Amino acid sequence: MSRVCELTGKKAMVGNNVSHALNRTKRKFNVNLVKKRFYLPEEDKWITLKVSTRALKNINKKGIETVIKEARANGFLKK
């Protein structure tokens, strides 16, 4: 599986390592992903998602139901 957050769509960015002599080599800035299980009371089931830590903060703030509805509306999560 790719390193993409299933709720927000965040993925790795590309940048440069810059040495003291200003030599530049390509590098990746990977997303901080966590595999986490969530319980959906309205569907009465558990789901496992690969989410970024920013998405976890949104879930703690808004609740899992609203975050999943927003992700489905944005096309990141299927039914």
C-alpha positions as a Markdown table, in Angstrom:
| # | Residue | x | y | z |
|---|---|---|---|---|
| 1 | Met | 0.0 | 0.0 | 0.0 |
| 2 | Ser | 1.1 | 3.5 | -0.6 |
| 3 | Arg | 1.9 | 6.0 | 2.1 |
| 4 | Val | -1.2 | 8.1 | 1.8 |
| 5 | Cys | -3.6 | 9.2 | 4.5 |
| 6 | Glu | -7.0 | 7.6 | 3.8 |
| 7 | Leu | -9.0 | 10.5 | 5.3 |
| 8 | Thr | -7.1 | 13.6 | 4.2 |
| 9 | Gly | -5.2 | 12.5 | 1.1 |
| 10 | Lys | -1.9 | 13.7 | 2.5 |
| 11 | Lys | 1.2 | 12.1 | 0.8 |
| 12 | Ala | 4.9 | 12.4 | 0.6 |
| 13 | Met | 6.5 | 15.7 | -0.6 |
| 14 | Val | 9.8 | 15.9 | -2.5 |
| 15 | Gly | 12.6 | 18.3 | -1.6 |
| 16 | Asn | 16.4 | 18.6 | -1.4 |
| 17 | Asn | 19.1 | 17.7 | 1.1 |
| 18 | Val | 21.4 | 20.7 | 1.1 |
| 19 | Ser | 24.9 | 20.2 | 2.3 |
| 20 | His | 27.2 | 22.8 | 3.7 |
| 21 | Ala | 28.7 | 23.2 | 0.2 |
| 22 | Leu | 25.2 | 23.7 | -1.1 |
| 23 | Asn | 25.2 | 20.4 | -3.0 |
| 24 | Arg | 21.6 | 19.3 | -3.6 |
| 25 | Thr | 20.3 | 15.7 | -3.6 |
| 26 | Lys | 16.7 | 14.6 | -3.8 |
| 27 | Arg | 14.9 | 13.4 | -0.7 |
| 28 | Lys | 11.3 | 12.7 | 0.4 |
| 29 | Phe | 9.3 | 14.1 | 3.3 |
| 30 | Asn | 7.1 | 11.2 | 4.3 |
| 31 | Val | 3.8 | 11.6 | 6.1 |
| 32 | Asn | 3.5 | 10.5 | 9.7 |
| 33 | Leu | 1.0 | 7.7 | 9.3 |
| 34 | Val | -0.5 | 5.5 | 11.9 |
| 35 | Lys | -2.6 | 2.3 | 11.4 |
| 36 | Lys | -5.6 | 2.7 | 13.7 |
| 37 | Arg | -9.0 | 1.0 | 14.4 |
| 38 | Phe | -12.1 | 3.1 | 14.8 |
| 39 | Tyr | -15.6 | 2.0 | 16.0 |
| 40 | Leu | -18.5 | 3.4 | 14.0 |
| 41 | Pro | -21.6 | 3.3 | 16.3 |
| 42 | Glu | -24.0 | 4.3 | 13.5 |
| 43 | Glu | -22.9 | 1.4 | 11.3 |
| 44 | Asp | -22.1 | -0.9 | 14.3 |
| 45 | Lys | -18.7 | -2.0 | 13.0 |
| 46 | Trp | -14.9 | -1.5 | 13.4 |
| 47 | Ile | -12.9 | -0.1 | 10.5 |
| 48 | Thr | -9.1 | 0.0 | 10.2 |
| 49 | Leu | -7.6 | 3.1 | 8.6 |
| 50 | Lys | -4.2 | 4.4 | 7.7 |
| 51 | Val | -4.3 | 8.0 | 8.9 |
| 52 | Ser | -1.9 | 10.8 | 9.5 |
| 53 | Thr | -1.4 | 12.2 | 12.9 |
| 54 | Arg | -3.1 | 15.5 | 11.8 |
| 55 | Ala | -6.2 | 13.4 | 10.9 |
| 56 | Leu | -6.1 | 11.9 | 14.4 |
| 57 | Lys | -6.2 | 15.4 | 15.9 |
| 58 | Asn | -9.2 | 16.2 | 13.7 |
| 59 | Ile | -10.9 | 13.0 | 14.8 |
| 60 | Asn | -10.4 | 13.9 | 18.4 |
| 61 | Lys | -11.7 | 17.4 | 17.8 |
| 62 | Lys | -14.7 | 16.7 | 15.5 |
| 63 | Gly | -15.5 | 13.0 | 16.0 |
| 64 | Ile | -15.0 | 10.1 | 13.7 |
| 65 | Glu | -18.5 | 10.3 | 12.1 |
| 66 | Thr | -18.0 | 13.9 | 10.8 |
| 67 | Val | -14.5 | 13.3 | 9.6 |
| 68 | Ile | -15.5 | 10.2 | 7.6 |
| 69 | Lys | -18.4 | 12.1 | 6.1 |
| 70 | Glu | -16.0 | 14.9 | 5.0 |
| 71 | Ala | -13.6 | 12.4 | 3.6 |
| 72 | Arg | -16.4 | 10.7 | 1.6 |
| 73 | Ala | -17.5 | 14.1 | 0.3 |
| 74 | Asn | -14.0 | 14.9 | -0.8 |
| 75 | Gly | -13.6 | 11.5 | -2.5 |
| 76 | Phe | -10.8 | 10.1 | -0.3 |
| 77 | Leu | -12.9 | 7.3 | 1.3 |
| 78 | Lys | -15.2 | 4.9 | -0.4 |
| 79 | Lys | -18.4 | 3.6 | 1.0 |
